[in-house]
Amino acid sequence: MTTHPAARDHCLSPSRSVDRPTGGARYGRMFPRLEPLGTDPHVLMRAGGDGGICDAAAELDLGAGGDDAVQAAGWPFFGQLLAHDTTADRSPLMGGVETDALRNARSPRLNLEMLYADGPVGSPYMFDLDDAAKFLLSPDGYDVPRNPQGVALIGDPRNDVHIFSLSLHVALL
């Protein structure tokens, strides 16, 4: 019998208790009477490319240093962690889904589900057996625990998609 490794797409699974819908929370539209933007994807790609309308370098005189940063660059990544704590969509990826039909599988509160998952009882693989108030980290202290295939043993697998969100996750642990 041949076994196939699980896909590492970091999607959440309703079979895991931490990923199940927590209640009747639903997504909705901020402006329900406004029609969705229907545009050519190539136009959007050009807007984000070099010299496009989203390219700040085209508008800024960066000078000799070349640094236009006036805010901390980590805020978007911190915002991503907050979004992971308050939102999780389990809908199949497809177009034309009614927004009102989408269910949020997280409680819309900052309760750190992405860190604690189901706690020491429901997610014991994340906690120190000798002191359940402590999270487990890798032996060097700079990574999360991982199974033999390298999959992160954390409350929300989406926090393992890139080094920035994973580093913030480790810092919070």
Summary of the structure (lengths in Angstrom):
residues: 173
radius of gyration: 20.0
end to end distance: 39.4
largest distance: 62.6
contacts: 354
relative contact order: 0.16
helix: 31%
strand: 5%
